[in-house]
Amino acid sequence: MVPKARLLFIDDEEPIRDLFIRAMSDKKNFLVQTAVDGEDALNKLKTFPANIVVSDILMPHMDGLTLLKEIKTFYPDILVLLVTGFGTIQDAVDAMRFGAYDYILKPIDFVSLHKKIEKIIDDEFNNEPEPALIH
């Protein structure tokens, strides 16, 4: 089976990364990688062609908003969902202005996140136009 999506999840908390891996890896249609911060994520993207990135905002070395800007500069086709436990309206506005696909508050409901990712795949990756019929 060909994977539907290649997911890169970034969070500086190992237990959260482990939960994401468990929640998403049992689905045969996802390839999953994780990173500990924005710098690590950019290094992984050089060899792992993710099409969806889910990243925490508050991290050491490079925060999620800076990572979002870097991804949109160098990998504009990757869809980015930002996650935070300390969200403000301004953060949400900034995230969307910088090109985030969505903005999610912690604690993460991994069942809902999985459904959201499935919907993104259906909406964004499976909407090839039907071929025109020739009469």
BALOBA-1460 file (C-alpha; in Angstrom, 3 decimals):
// residues 135
<rec num="1" residu="m" x="0.000" y="0.000" z="0.000"/>
<rec num="2" residu="v" x="1.342" y="3.425" z="-0.961"/>
<rec num="3" residu="p" x="1.242" y="5.880" z="1.958"/>
<rec num="4" residu="k" x="-1.303" y="8.670" z="1.643"/>
<rec num="5" residu="a" x="0.860" y="11.151" z="3.531"/>
<rec num="6" residu="r" x="4.334" y="11.750" z="4.894"/>
<rec num="7" residu="l" x="4.007" y="13.439" z="8.289"/>
<rec num="8" residu="l" x="6.710" y="15.297" z="10.188"/>
<rec num="9" residu="f" x="5.808" y="16.076" z="13.807"/>
<rec num="10" residu="i" x="7.921" y="18.557" z="15.773"/>
<rec num="11" residu="d" x="7.771" y="18.947" z="19.546"/>
<rec num="12" residu="d" x="10.521" y="19.349" z="22.110"/>
<rec num="13" residu="e" x="8.700" y="17.028" z="24.537"/>
<rec num="14" residu="e" x="9.555" y="13.369" z="23.901"/>
<rec num="15" residu="p" x="6.311" y="11.972" z="25.432"/>
<rec num="16" residu="i" x="4.250" y="14.108" z="23.035"/>
<rec num="17" residu="r" x="6.327" y="12.890" z="20.057"/>
<rec num="18" residu="d" x="5.860" y="9.300" z="21.225"/>
<rec num="19" residu="l" x="2.084" y="9.782" z="21.494"/>
<rec num="20" residu="f" x="1.982" y="11.187" z="17.963"/>
<rec num="21" residu="i" x="3.986" y="8.250" z="16.619"/>
<rec num="22" residu="r" x="1.663" y="5.758" z="18.307"/>
<rec num="23" residu="a" x="-1.461" y="7.593" z="17.163"/>
<rec num="24" residu="m" x="-0.374" y="7.910" z="13.541"/>
<rec num="25" residu="s" x="2.000" y="5.008" z="12.866"/>
<rec num="26" residu="d" x="-0.575" y="2.282" z="13.271"/>
<rec num="27" residu="k" x="-2.290" y="3.743" z="10.245"/>
<rec num="28" residu="k" x="-0.765" y="2.005" z="7.233"/>
<rec num="29" residu="n" x="-1.328" y="5.065" z="5.090"/>
<rec num="30" residu="f" x="1.072" y="7.389" z="6.950"/>
<rec num="31" residu="l" x="4.860" y="7.563" z="7.022"/>
<rec num="32" residu="v" x="5.831" y="9.376" z="10.217"/>
<rec num="33" residu="q" x="9.031" y="11.105" z="11.302"/>
<rec num="34" residu="t" x="9.596" y="13.344" z="14.315"/>
<rec num="35" residu="a" x="11.959" y="16.185" z="15.185"/>
<rec num="36" residu="v" x="12.868" y="17.840" z="18.497"/>
<rec num="37" residu="d" x="12.888" y="21.463" z="17.283"/>
<rec num="38" residu="g" x="12.771" y="23.660" z="14.199"/>
<rec num="39" residu="e" x="16.424" y="23.187" z="13.294"/>
<rec num="40" residu="d" x="16.086" y="19.411" z="13.515"/>
<rec num="41" residu="a" x="12.917" y="19.593" z="11.390"/>
<rec num="42" residu="l" x="14.637" y="21.549" z="8.618"/>
<rec num="43" residu="n" x="17.454" y="18.995" z="8.581"/>
<rec num="44" residu="k" x="14.954" y="16.112" z="8.355"/>
<rec num="45" residu="l" x="13.086" y="17.789" z="5.502"/>
<rec num="46" residu="k" x="16.272" y="17.558" z="3.405"/>
<rec num="47" residu="t" x="15.892" y="13.762" z="3.309"/>
<rec num="48" residu="f" x="12.254" y="13.150" z="4.288"/>
<rec num="49" residu="p" x="9.851" y="14.733" z="1.789"/>
<rec num="50" residu="a" x="6.975" y="15.454" z="4.172"/>
<rec num="51" residu="n" x="3.780" y="16.808" z="2.744"/>
<rec num="52" residu="i" x="2.243" y="17.650" z="6.142"/>
<rec num="53" residu="v" x="4.120" y="19.148" z="9.093"/>
<rec num="54" residu="v" x="2.601" y="19.395" z="12.560"/>
<rec num="55" residu="s" x="4.724" y="21.601" z="14.828"/>
<rec num="56" residu="d" x="4.628" y="22.974" z="18.323"/>
<rec num="57" residu="i" x="5.126" y="26.740" z="18.476"/>
<rec num="58" residu="l" x="7.081" y="27.120" z="21.711"/>
<rec num="59" residu="m" x="10.402" y="25.257" z="21.292"/>
<rec num="60" residu="p" x="14.081" y="25.947" z="21.934"/>
<rec num="61" residu="h" x="16.516" y="26.927" z="19.150"/>
<rec num="62" residu="m" x="13.813" y="27.769" z="16.599"/>
<rec num="63" residu="d" x="10.164" y="28.393" z="17.434"/>
<rec num="64" residu="g" x="7.296" y="27.099" z="15.354"/>
<rec num="65" residu="l" x="6.467" y="30.439" z="13.721"/>
<rec num="66" residu="t" x="10.062" y="30.817" z="12.491"/>
<rec num="67" residu="l" x="9.969" y="27.212" z="11.292"/>
<rec num="68" residu="l" x="6.705" y="27.933" z="9.457"/>
<rec num="69" residu="k" x="8.322" y="30.863" z="7.622"/>
<rec num="70" residu="e" x="11.340" y="28.713" z="6.671"/>
<rec num="71" residu="i" x="9.148" y="25.883" z="5.411"/>
<rec num="72" residu="k" x="7.009" y="28.243" z="3.350"/>
<rec num="73" residu="t" x="10.173" y="29.777" z="1.859"/>
<rec num="74" residu="f" x="11.950" y="26.527" z="0.951"/>
<rec num="75" residu="y" x="9.076" y="23.992" z="0.769"/>
<rec num="76" residu="p" x="5.976" y="26.021" z="-0.168"/>
<rec num="77" residu="d" x="3.844" y="22.963" z="-0.975"/>
<rec num="78" residu="i" x="4.094" y="21.492" z="2.530"/>
<rec num="79" residu="l" x="0.990" y="22.058" z="4.639"/>
<rec num="80" residu="v" x="1.816" y="23.185" z="8.180"/>
<rec num="81" residu="l" x="-0.377" y="22.806" z="11.253"/>
<rec num="82" residu="l" x="0.837" y="24.667" z="14.335"/>
<rec num="83" residu="v" x="0.142" y="23.437" z="17.865"/>
<rec num="84" residu="t" x="0.446" y="25.396" z="21.086"/>
<rec num="85" residu="g" x="-0.407" y="25.174" z="24.728"/>
<rec num="86" residu="f" x="-0.070" y="28.936" z="25.171"/>
<rec num="87" residu="g" x="-2.115" y="30.314" z="22.302"/>
<rec num="88" residu="t" x="-3.119" y="33.904" z="21.892"/>
<rec num="89" residu="i" x="-5.309" y="35.469" z="19.246"/>
<rec num="90" residu="q" x="-2.242" y="37.295" z="17.915"/>
<rec num="91" residu="d" x="-0.324" y="33.999" z="17.586"/>
<rec num="92" residu="a" x="-3.208" y="32.483" z="15.646"/>
<rec num="93" residu="v" x="-3.424" y="35.533" z="13.368"/>
<rec num="94" residu="d" x="0.346" y="35.456" z="12.797"/>
<rec num="95" residu="a" x="0.316" y="31.719" z="12.092"/>
<rec num="96" residu="m" x="-2.363" y="32.074" z="9.434"/>
<rec num="97" residu="r" x="-0.714" y="35.184" z="7.964"/>
<rec num="98" residu="f" x="2.575" y="33.286" z="7.614"/>
<rec num="99" residu="g" x="0.821" y="30.440" z="5.801"/>
<rec num="100" residu="a" x="-0.231" y="27.884" z="8.420"/>
<rec num="101" residu="y" x="-2.952" y="25.537" z="7.264"/>
<rec num="102" residu="d" x="-4.408" y="25.315" z="10.772"/>
<rec num="103" residu="y" x="-3.765" y="26.296" z="14.385"/>
<rec num="104" residu="i" x="-4.433" y="23.727" z="17.132"/>
<rec num="105" residu="l" x="-4.527" y="24.196" z="20.905"/>
<rec num="106" residu="k" x="-3.012" y="21.692" z="23.348"/>
<rec num="107" residu="p" x="-3.736" y="19.290" z="24.839"/>
<rec num="108" residu="i" x="-3.762" y="17.496" z="21.506"/>
<rec num="109" residu="d" x="-6.675" y="15.177" z="20.888"/>
<rec num="110" residu="f" x="-4.872" y="12.668" z="18.666"/>
<rec num="111" residu="v" x="-8.097" y="11.068" z="17.417"/>
<rec num="112" residu="s" x="-9.333" y="14.473" z="16.221"/>
<rec num="113" residu="l" x="-5.909" y="15.291" z="14.797"/>
<rec num="114" residu="h" x="-5.924" y="12.032" z="12.838"/>
<rec num="115" residu="k" x="-9.370" y="12.887" z="11.426"/>
<rec num="116" residu="k" x="-8.154" y="16.388" z="10.564"/>
<rec num="117" residu="i" x="-5.141" y="14.966" z="8.708"/>
<rec num="118" residu="e" x="-7.371" y="12.505" z="6.838"/>
<rec num="119" residu="k" x="-9.618" y="15.412" z="5.827"/>
<rec num="120" residu="i" x="-6.601" y="17.431" z="4.665"/>
<rec num="121" residu="i" x="-5.476" y="14.491" z="2.554"/>
<rec num="122" residu="d" x="-8.947" y="14.111" z="1.041"/>
<rec num="123" residu="d" x="-9.325" y="17.857" z="0.416"/>
<rec num="124" residu="e" x="-5.816" y="18.729" z="-0.716"/>
<rec num="125" residu="f" x="-4.250" y="15.620" z="-2.239"/>
<rec num="126" residu="n" x="-7.153" y="13.659" z="-3.707"/>
<rec num="127" residu="n" x="-8.886" y="16.445" z="-5.618"/>
<rec num="128" residu="e" x="-7.415" y="15.726" z="-9.003"/>
<rec num="129" residu="p" x="-9.792" y="17.103" z="-11.617"/>
<rec num="130" residu="e" x="-11.813" y="14.500" z="-13.452"/>
<rec num="131" residu="p" x="-10.612" y="14.024" z="-17.000"/>
<rec num="132" residu="a" x="-12.785" y="15.738" z="-19.558"/>
<rec num="133" residu="l" x="-14.931" y="13.468" z="-21.641"/>
<rec num="134" residu="i" x="-14.336" y="13.739" z="-25.358"/>
<rec num="135" residu="h" x="-17.499" y="13.615" z="-27.454"/>
